[in-house]
Amino acid sequence: MAADLTEQEEKAIQQFLEEINIVQESRNRSPVSWSAGCKFLMARKFDLKRAIDLFFSHESTREKEDLLTIDVNDQFLLKELNTEKFTLLPGRDNNGAAVALFSARLHYPPQTTHQVVLKSLIYQLDAALESIETQRQGLVFIYDMTDSKYANFDYDLSIKILNLLKGAYPARLKRVLIVTAPLWFKAPFKILRLFVKEKLRDRVYTVNISELSIYVPKETLPIQLGGSQAPSHKIWLQMCYLCATNQQPDPSTYFTPCPSSVTATRRSISRSISTDIDNHTSDFDSESSKDTVNEKHTNEDREKEKEDSDEMDEKDSEDGLPSLVNSNKDAHGSTNRKRKTSDSRKASSDVSDASESATDGMPCKKRPPSSGSNILDDSIHMPDSNGTTVQGLLTKINTLKRKGLFAEYASIKMEAPSGTFNTSKLKANVTKNRYTDVLCLDHSRVVLPIIDDDPSSDYINANFVDGYMQKNAFISTQGPLPKTFVDFWRMVWHNQCRVIVMTTRTVERSRMKCGQYWPNDEQTDEQFEEFIVYNNGIIANENFTETILVLHNTNTGESCQITHLQFTSWPDYGVPPAAPFLDFLFRVRSIQEAATKEMGTAWAGHPLGPPIVVHCSAGIGRTGTFITVDICLRCLEHVGTVDVKETVRRIRSQRAFSIQMPDQYVFCHQAVIEHAQRQGLINSMQQVTLEDSDSDSG
């Protein structure tokens, strides 16, 4: 079918062919046809330069992935096609774009290769582009993750598909709709940073099935996605075969917006295509003191400056982490007074509400969530171009020295909290706060399930904090008070946490820092209302102690193992040496990894596992230090750069006042350098020079 082209468009095609075919001739390749040239120019709105760039990108990709030749009789290709994991729907979106569907649950990486999957995509997309309407109106790509598992996800293949659709295939990619994305998928966002600096990032959405019809009419959607469209993949493969064998079929007989026409069309196509084609495509199956932090540091000869407490607008929150499932049953009985827990559990709040202003770099409210939130907003710690190499960081430290780093930290402290503390200030909740001036930001606080219709029962002084490319990677919380022990264990249980990091001792300098919320002796247990906590063993290390706890829920009869790691080498004054701290941090990572693996299918979230609970006394100083170093090291490991200042700023947008003292801020820099030296990233002879001696911190 001929395209209805303007004179200017025809002229652009002619210019395109003249330039491209000169190159083709020099490479001893066949000249590009008029129809092919039209496709590339259509894809780039007849911008000649962009169309030429697209052509060479397309050619390069096909060469790199060995996709130049697609044999319609290739048995591996036929098997892949018949899995139905990728197909083109017969209907279109409201603007006439064709709709491609990839069903992730049908993809089993060990059973195929990237090359075969990509050939299957191109084979079908080439057929879709035989339609002039598809060339003009573009393509909507639905990535359906309904019922998919982590085993169905192939990171490298996803990169290749997105690269292909983004800039190496002659079709206008109008929108990417990721349907029912599981939590584990929402953190490997480096996949989607392919779109960060482009207009297309505003077209990548995560939606649930009920929201999908906002973008694609129900008449176009298949039944499993809430639509009315009957299966059509076999008919579609017949159309693809006709296109691939140059039989010049009319694509309008398949691509039609009218469901009734689709039915009639299928009958027509089925009658007109030979039994040989049917045979060709059918051979395969498919936590009590009321001190303030200020008073604490006065007593410890460290006066904490009063933080500016001007409040900004409260941020939106969204539902988050799932309830615990599939635990092993413990042998303990139940004689306790049980609380009646509401059947409808209130979900935990999302925390990525501190995106960066493009003008001044200060935290600001993110845009209101749409029905399909942009997936790139999920973690506030993503790869960017503002970091520095470790050599640059070392130069910065030795240039600024302690005084300069203190000044940098002071500039961070001057920033107003990025949210409100209304829930923490409620009369029913005030006594649950260990320090009257360490409160929870509303937008990122951990919300507990309501008990007996008591609204205040959902409060605990804790906030979700994102990790590097991982939403809600941590829970930053205060050292539990005796009256909040039960709430602490409820939080651990309902967020499926398996690791607790404690960076303080219960008593330091005769001052209570944290309640003893777990049984301190081996083979003993304590009961906290519906929860029994059993100490199943203690491993004493030089700088930290590991305690294996079994948490048993007497209401459900389920149990799970929790590893409690207490760092015991943080001095009463100042900060610890970097080396033992790093050993502790990596031990935490190792335990978390093993625990996540042990959970198996009981954990459906991010591959790095459920939130790690981190606390000290107030839950801001040592806690913030631990989290900052972890994020910085993960970023360094991933992209080779680090930005300590920005990392601290972003953490404070979720857990206010994190990194409590300037020497903790300096320590974060020292820890990164120590790690880099261990890894051979910088010469071990290169030393940090801070000019003066380390100052103290409580």
C-alpha positions in Angstrom: 0.0 0.0 0.0 1.5 3.3 -1.1 2.1 6.0 1.5 0.2 9.3 1.0 3.3 11.5 0.9 3.7 15.2 0.4 6.1 16.5 -2.2 8.5 17.6 0.6 8.4 14.1 2.1 9.1 12.5 -1.2 12.1 14.8 -1.7 13.4 13.8 1.7 13.2 10.2 0.9 15.1 10.7 -2.4 17.8 12.6 -0.5 18.0 9.8 2.1 18.3 7.1 -0.5 21.0 9.0 -2.4 23.2 9.4 0.7 22.5 5.9 2.1 23.0 4.0 -1.1 26.4 5.6 -1.8 27.5 4.0 1.5 25.7 0.8 0.6 27.5 0.5 -2.7 30.9 1.1 -1.0 30.1 -1.8 1.3 29.0 -4.0 -1.6 25.5 -4.2 -0.2 22.1 -4.0 -1.9 20.6 -0.5 -2.3 17.9 0.5 0.2 14.5 0.5 -1.4 12.1 3.5 -1.5 9.7 1.8 1.0 12.5 1.1 3.4 13.7 4.7 3.2 10.1 5.8 3.8 10.0 3.8 7.1 13.2 5.3 8.4 12.0 8.9 7.6 8.6 8.2 9.0 10.2 7.0 12.2 12.1 10.3 12.5 9.3 12.7 11.2 11.2 13.2 8.0 14.2 14.7 9.7 16.9 13.6 7.2 19.9 13.6 9.6 18.1 11.7 12.3 16.7 9.2 9.8 20.2 8.6 8.5 21.6 8.2 12.1 18.7 5.7 12.8 19.6 3.7 9.7 23.2 3.2 10.6 22.3 2.5 14.2 19.8 -0.1 13.0 22.4 -1.7 10.7 25.0 -1.7 13.5 22.7 -3.4 15.9 21.7 -6.1 13.5 25.3 -6.8 12.7 26.4 -6.8 16.3 23.6 -9.3 17.3 23.9 -11.3 14.1 20.4 -10.4 12.9 21.1 -9.6 9.3 19.6 -12.8 8.1 16.3 -14.2 9.4 15.4 -17.6 8.0 11.6 -18.2 8.1 12.3 -21.9 8.3 14.7 -21.7 11.2 13.4 -24.3 13.7 14.7 -22.3 16.7 12.9 -19.2 15.4 9.7 -21.1 14.9 9.9 -22.5 18.4 10.4 -19.0 19.8 7.5 -17.6 17.8 5.2 -20.2 19.0 5.8 -19.4 22.7 3.6 -16.4 22.1 5.8 -14.3 24.5 5.9 -11.6 21.9 3.0 -10.7 19.5 1.3 -7.8 17.8 -2.3 -7.2 18.8 -4.8 -6.8 16.0 -6.3 -3.6 17.4 -4.6 -0.2 17.8 -4.5 2.5 20.5 -6.7 5.6 20.3 -4.2 7.4 18.1 -3.8 4.5 15.7 -0.5 3.2 17.0 0.1 -0.5 16.8 0.3 -2.4 20.1 3.1 -4.9 20.7 2.8 -7.2 23.7 5.7 -9.0 25.5 4.5 -11.5 28.2 7.4 -11.9 30.7 6.0 -15.0 32.4 6.5 -16.9 29.1 10.2 -16.2 28.9 12.5 -18.8 30.2 16.1 -17.6 29.6 17.8 -21.0 29.7 15.5 -22.3 26.9 16.5 -19.8 24.2 19.2 -17.3 23.2 19.2 -13.5 22.9 19.7 -13.8 19.2 16.7 -16.0 18.7 14.4 -13.7 20.8 15.6 -10.6 19.0 15.1 -12.3 15.6 11.5 -13.1 16.7 10.9 -9.5 17.6 12.3 -8.1 14.4 10.5 -10.7 12.3 7.2 -9.6 13.7 8.0 -5.8 13.8 9.1 -5.9 10.2 5.6 -7.3 9.4 3.9 -4.6 11.5 5.8 -1.9 9.6 4.3 -3.1 6.4 1.3 -1.0 7.5 1.6 2.7 6.6 -0.6 3.6 9.6 1.9 1.9 11.9 4.7 3.8 10.2 3.0 7.1 10.8 1.3 6.5 14.2 4.1 4.4 15.8 4.2 1.6 18.3 3.0 1.1 21.9 5.1 -1.5 23.8 3.4 -3.4 26.6 5.7 -5.3 28.9 3.3 -7.6 30.8 4.9 -8.8 34.1 1.7 -10.4 35.4 2.5 -13.6 37.3 6.1 -13.4 36.2 9.0 -14.5 38.5 12.5 -13.3 38.9 13.6 -16.4 36.9 11.7 -15.0 33.9 13.7 -11.8 33.9 16.8 -11.5 31.7 18.6 -8.2 32.4 20.9 -8.2 29.5 18.1 -9.1 27.1 16.0 -6.3 28.4 18.8 -3.9 27.7 19.0 -5.1 24.2 15.3 -4.9 23.5 15.1 -1.3 24.9 18.1 -0.2 23.0 16.6 -1.6 19.8 13.2 0.0 20.3 14.7 3.3 21.6 17.0 4.1 18.8 17.9 1.2 16.5 14.6 0.3 14.8 12.6 2.3 12.2 9.4 2.6 14.3 8.2 5.5 16.5 8.1 4.2 20.1 5.2 6.2 21.5 4.9 4.6 25.0 6.2 1.8 27.1 3.7 0.3 29.6 5.0 -2.0 32.3 2.1 -3.9 33.6 1.9 -5.2 37.2 5.6 -4.8 37.8 6.6 -6.8 41.0 8.6 -5.1 43.7 11.8 -7.0 42.8 11.7 -5.4 39.3 11.4 -1.8 40.6 15.0 -1.4 41.6 17.1 -2.5 38.6 16.4 0.9 37.1 19.7 1.1 35.4 17.8 -0.6 32.6 15.5 2.4 32.3 18.1 5.1 32.7 18.5 4.5 29.0 15.7 7.0 28.8 16.8 9.5 31.5 18.1 12.2 29.2 15.5 11.8 26.5 12.0 12.9 26.0 11.0 9.3 26.0 11.5 9.0 29.8 8.1 10.7 30.2 6.6 7.9 28.2 7.7 4.9 30.4 5.0 4.0 32.9 4.2 1.3 35.4 0.5 0.5 35.5 -1.8 -2.2 36.9 -4.2 -4.0 34.7 -7.2 -1.8 35.6 -5.2 1.3 34.5 -4.1 -0.2 31.2 -7.3 0.8 29.4 -6.4 4.5 30.0 -3.7 4.0 27.4 -5.1 1.2 25.2 -8.8 0.6 24.4 -10.3 -2.5 26.0 -11.3 -3.6 22.5 -7.7 -3.9 21.6 -6.5 -5.6 24.8 -6.5 -9.3 25.2 -8.8 -10.9 27.8 -5.9 -11.6 30.3 -5.2 -7.8 30.4 -8.8 -6.8 31.0 -9.8 -6.5 27.4 -12.1 -8.4 25.1 -9.8 -9.4 22.3 -9.7 -13.1 21.7 -6.3 -14.9 21.0 -4.9 -13.9 17.6 -1.3 -14.9 17.7 -1.6 -17.7 15.2 -3.3 -15.5 12.7 -0.6 -12.9 13.3 2.1 -15.4 12.5 0.4 -16.2 9.2 0.5 -12.5 8.3 4.2 -12.3 9.3 5.0 -15.3 7.0 3.3 -13.6 4.1 5.3 -10.5 4.7 8.6 -12.3 5.2 8.1 -14.3 1.9 7.3 -11.1 -0.1 3.7 -12.1 -0.8 2.6 -8.5 -0.3 -0.4 -9.0 2.0 -2.7 -6.2 3.0 -1.9 -5.4 6.7 -5.2 -3.7 7.1 -6.8 -7.1 7.1 -5.1 -7.8 10.4 -4.7 -4.3 11.9 -8.2 -3.0 12.4 -9.7 -0.9 15.3 -13.0 -2.6 14.9 -13.4 -5.9 16.9 -16.1 -7.2 14.7 -13.9 -6.6 11.7 -11.1 -8.5 13.4 -13.3 -11.6 13.6 -14.3 -11.4 10.0 -10.7 -10.8 9.0 -9.5 -13.9 10.9 -12.0 -16.0 9.0 -10.8 -14.5 5.7 -7.1 -14.9 6.4 -7.6 -18.4 7.7 -9.3 -19.4 4.5 -6.8 -17.7 2.2 -3.6 -19.1 3.8 -2.5 -22.6 2.9 -2.2 -25.6 5.1 1.5 -25.5 4.5 1.8 -22.3 6.4 -0.3 -23.8 9.3 2.2 -26.7 9.4 5.1 -24.2 9.2 4.0 -22.5 12.4 2.4 -25.3 14.5 5.2 -27.8 15.0 6.2 -26.5 18.5 4.5 -26.0 21.9 5.0 -23.4 24.0 11.5 0.1 69.6 12.6 6.0 77.2 14.1 8.8 77.9 12.6 12.2 77.1 15.9 13.8 76.4 16.4 15.8 73.3 19.3 15.0 71.1 20.6 18.5 72.0 20.6 17.7 75.7 22.3 14.4 75.1 25.2 16.1 73.4 25.4 18.8 76.0 25.9 16.1 78.6 28.5 14.5 76.3 30.4 17.9 75.7 29.0 18.0 72.2 26.3 20.7 71.7 24.1 19.9 68.8 23.0 23.0 66.9 19.3 23.5 66.8 18.1 22.4 63.4 15.8 24.7 61.4 12.4 23.1 61.7 10.5 25.1 59.1 8.1 22.7 57.4 7.4 22.3 53.8 4.3 20.8 52.2 3.4 17.3 53.2 4.3 14.9 50.4 2.1 12.3 48.9 2.5 8.7 49.9 1.8 5.4 48.2 1.3 1.8 49.2 4.4 -0.2 49.5 5.8 -3.4 50.9 3.9 -6.7 51.1 3.0 -8.7 54.2 5.2 -11.6 55.4 4.4 -14.9 53.8 5.6 -18.5 53.9 7.6 -18.7 57.2 8.6 -21.8 59.1 6.6 -22.7 62.1 8.3 -22.5 65.6 8.0 -25.0 68.4 7.0 -22.4 71.1 3.4 -22.4 72.4 1.2 -19.4 72.9 0.0 -18.2 76.4 0.1 -14.5 75.8 -2.6 -11.9 75.6 -3.2 -11.5 71.9 -4.0 -8.3 70.2 -6.6 -8.4 67.5 -5.0 -7.1 64.4 -7.1 -5.5 61.7 -7.7 -7.7 58.8 -7.0 -4.9 56.5 -3.3 -4.1 56.9 -2.3 -0.6 56.2 0.5 -0.7 53.8 3.9 0.9 54.3 4.5 4.3 52.7 6.7 4.9 49.7 9.5 7.3 50.2 10.8 8.6 46.9 9.4 12.1 47.4 12.6 14.2 47.2 13.4 14.7 43.6 16.0 17.3 42.7 15.2 20.9 41.5 16.7 21.6 38.1 17.5 25.1 39.1 19.0 25.0 42.6 19.6 21.4 43.3 17.6 21.6 46.5 15.1 18.8 47.5 11.6 19.6 46.4 8.2 17.9 46.1 8.0 15.4 43.4 5.1 15.7 40.9 1.8 14.2 41.9 1.6 10.5 41.0 -0.2 9.7 37.8 -2.2 6.6 37.2 1.0 5.2 35.7 3.9 6.6 37.8 7.2 7.0 36.0 9.4 4.1 37.0 12.5 6.3 37.1 11.2 8.1 40.2 11.2 5.0 42.5 14.7 5.3 44.1 16.2 8.7 44.9 19.7 7.3 44.6 20.4 6.6 40.9 23.4 6.8 38.7 24.1 10.4 37.6 26.9 12.6 36.2 27.6 14.7 39.3 29.8 12.2 41.2 33.6 12.2 41.4 36.1 9.4 41.1 37.8 8.2 44.3 41.0 10.0 43.2 38.9 13.2 42.8 37.4 12.5 46.2 40.8 12.1 47.8 42.0 15.3 46.2 38.8 17.1 47.5 39.4 15.8 51.1 43.0 16.8 51.1 42.1 20.2 49.7 39.2 21.1 51.9 40.6 19.3 55.0 38.6 19.0 58.1 37.6 22.6 58.2 36.3 22.6 54.7 34.4 19.4 55.1 32.8 20.8 58.3 31.7 23.8 56.4 30.2 21.6 53.7 28.3 19.7 56.3 27.1 23.0 57.9 25.6 24.0 54.5 23.6 20.7 54.5 22.4 21.3 58.0 21.1 24.8 57.0 18.6 23.2 54.6 15.1 23.0 56.0 13.5 19.5 56.5 11.9 18.4 53.3 8.5 17.6 54.8 6.2 17.7 57.9 6.3 15.9 61.2 2.6 16.0 62.0 2.0 12.3 62.9 5.0 12.3 65.3 3.6 15.4 67.1 0.2 13.9 67.8 -0.5 13.6 71.5 -1.0 9.9 71.3 2.4 9.5 69.6 4.7 11.9 71.5 5.6 9.4 74.2 6.7 6.9 71.6 9.6 9.2 70.5 12.9 8.7 72.4 14.0 12.3 71.8 11.5 15.1 71.5 13.5 16.7 68.6 14.0 13.6 66.5 10.7 13.0 64.7 9.5 11.2 61.6 8.9 12.9 58.3 5.3 12.1 57.4 5.9 11.2 53.8 8.4 8.4 54.4 7.4 7.0 57.8 6.8 3.3 58.3 3.1 2.7 58.8 2.1 -0.2 61.0 -1.1 -2.1 60.6 -4.0 -0.6 62.6 -5.0 -2.4 65.8 -8.5 -2.4 67.3 -9.4 0.7 65.1 -6.9 2.8 67.1 -5.4 5.3 64.6 -2.3 5.9 66.7 -1.4 2.2 66.6 0.1 2.7 63.1 2.9 4.9 64.4 6.5 4.0 65.1 9.5 6.4 65.0 10.9 5.0 61.8 11.4 6.0 58.2 12.0 4.2 55.0 15.2 5.2 53.3 16.1 4.3 49.8 19.3 2.5 48.9 21.3 2.8 45.8 18.9 1.9 43.0 16.7 0.2 45.6 13.5 1.7 47.0 12.9 1.2 50.7 16.2 -0.6 51.1 16.5 0.5 54.8 14.3 1.3 57.8 16.0 4.1 59.9 14.6 4.0 63.4 15.4 5.0 67.0 16.7 2.6 69.6 13.4 1.0 70.8 11.8 2.2 74.1 10.3 -0.5 76.4 6.8 0.8 75.4 7.6 0.4 71.7 9.2 -3.0 71.8 6.0 -4.6 70.5 5.7 -2.0 67.7 9.3 -2.6 66.8 8.7 -6.4 66.3 5.5 -5.7 64.4 7.5 -3.5 62.1 10.1 -6.2 61.5 7.4 -8.8 60.9 5.1 -6.9 58.5 8.0 -5.7 56.4 9.6 -9.2 56.1 12.9 -7.9 57.5 15.6 -10.4 58.1 18.5 -8.3 59.3 18.7 -5.7 62.2 21.8 -3.5 62.4 22.5 -1.9 65.8 25.3 0.7 65.9 25.1 1.5 69.6 25.3 -0.3 73.0 22.2 -0.2 75.2 24.1 1.9 77.8 27.0 4.2 77.0 28.6 6.5 79.7 25.9 5.5 82.2 23.2 6.8 79.8 20.5 4.6 78.4 20.8 4.6 74.6 18.5 1.8 73.7 16.2 -0.7 75.4 17.0 -4.4 75.5 14.4 -5.4 73.0 15.7 -8.9 72.4 16.7 -11.8 74.8 20.4 -11.2 75.5 21.2 -14.8 76.6 21.4 -17.8 74.4 18.6 -20.3 74.4 16.2 -17.9 76.1 13.1 -16.2 74.9 11.0 -13.2 75.6 7.4 -12.5 74.7 6.2 -9.1 73.3 2.4 -9.6 73.1 1.8 -11.7 70.0 5.5 -12.1 69.3 7.9 -14.5 70.9 11.6 -13.8 70.3 14.0 -16.7 70.8 17.8 -16.3 71.1 19.1 -19.2 69.1 22.8 -18.4 69.3 25.5 -15.7 69.6 28.6 -15.3 67.6 31.1 -12.8 69.2 33.5 -11.1 66.8 36.2 -8.6 67.7 34.1 -5.5 66.6 30.6 -6.8 66.4 28.2 -9.4 67.7 25.9 -11.6 65.7 22.8 -13.0 67.4 20.5 -15.4 65.6 16.9 -14.7 66.6 13.7 -16.6 65.8 10.7 -14.4 65.6 7.4 -16.3 66.2 4.0 -14.9 65.5 1.5 -16.6 67.8 -1.4 -15.2 65.9 -0.4 -16.9 62.7 1.8 -19.7 64.0 4.5 -18.7 61.6 8.2 -18.1 62.4 11.2 -16.5 60.7 14.9 -16.2 61.4 16.3 -12.7 62.1 20.0 -11.9 62.3 20.8 -9.1 64.8 24.2 -7.5 64.1 25.5 -5.1 66.8 28.6 -3.0 66.0 30.4 -2.8 69.4 33.5 -0.8 68.3 31.9 2.6 68.0 33.7 4.7 70.6 31.9 6.8 73.2 33.5 9.8 71.6 34.2 10.3 67.9 33.9 7.8 65.1 35.4 4.3 64.7 38.3 3.3 62.5 37.2 2.8 59.0 38.5 -0.7 58.6 36.4 -2.6 61.2 33.4 -0.5 60.2 33.8 -1.7 56.6 34.2 -5.3 57.7 30.9 -4.9 59.6 29.1 -3.4 56.7 30.1 -6.1 54.3 29.2 -8.8 56.9 25.7 -7.2 57.0 25.5 -7.4 53.2 26.5 -11.0 53.3 23.9 -12.0 55.9 21.3 -10.1 53.9 22.1 -11.9 50.7 22.0 -15.3 52.4 18.7 -14.5 54.1 17.1 -13.3 50.9 18.2 -16.4 49.1 16.8 -18.5 51.9 13.4 -16.7 51.6 13.0 -18.0 48.1 9.6 -17.2 46.6 8.4 -15.9 50.0 10.2 -12.7 49.0 8.7 -11.2 45.8 10.5 -7.8 46.0 13.9 -6.5 45.0 16.7 -9.0 44.5 18.7 -7.4 47.3 16.0 -8.4 49.7 13.6 -6.7 52.2 14.4 -3.6 54.2 17.4 -3.8 56.6 16.5 -2.2 59.9 19.2 0.2 61.1 19.2 2.0 64.4 21.4 3.6 67.0 19.9 5.7 69.8 18.2 8.5 67.9 18.3 6.7 64.6 20.0 9.6 62.7 23.7 9.8 63.5 25.4 6.5 63.4 22.4 5.1 61.5 22.8 7.8 58.8 26.5 7.1 58.6 26.0 3.4 58.0 23.5 4.0 55.2 25.5 6.8 53.6 28.6 4.6 53.3 26.6 1.7 51.9 25.0 3.8 49.2 28.3 5.5 48.3 30.1 2.2 48.0 27.4 0.6 45.9 27.4 3.6 43.6 31.2 3.4 43.4 31.0 -0.3 42.5 28.4 0.4 39.8 29.6 3.5 38.0 33.0 4.3 39.5 32.0 7.6 41.0 30.6 8.8 44.3 28.9 12.0 45.7 28.9 11.9 49.5 27.3 15.4 49.9 24.4 14.6 47.7 23.9 11.2 49.2 23.6 12.7 52.7 21.2 15.4 51.4 19.0 12.8 49.8 19.0 10.5 52.9 18.0 13.5 55.0 15.0 14.1 52.8 13.6 10.7 54.0 15.0 10.5 57.6 15.4 14.1 58.7 18.8 15.2 60.3 20.6 12.0 59.3 24.4 12.3 59.8 24.1 14.1 63.1 27.6 15.4 63.6 30.3 16.9 61.3 32.9 14.2 62.1 30.4 11.6 61.0 30.3 13.4 57.7 34.1 13.4 57.5 34.1 9.7 58.4 31.9 8.8 55.4 34.6 10.3 53.1 37.3 8.4 55.0 35.4 5.1 54.7 35.0 5.4 51.0 38.8 6.1 50.6 39.6 3.1 52.8 37.4 0.9 50.7 39.0 2.2 47.5 42.5 1.4 48.8 41.4 -2.1 49.8 40.1 -2.6 46.2 43.2 -1.2 44.6 41.3 1.7 43.1 43.9 4.1 44.5 47.4 3.7 45.7 47.5 2.6 49.4 50.3 5.1 49.9 48.0 7.9 49.2 46.7 9.1 52.5 43.9 11.3 53.7 45.3 14.5 55.3 42.7 16.3 57.5 45.2 18.7 59.1 43.8 18.5 62.6 43.0 15.6 64.9 39.7 13.8 64.9 37.0 15.6 66.9 34.5 13.8 69.1 31.0 12.7 68.5 28.4 11.0 70.6 
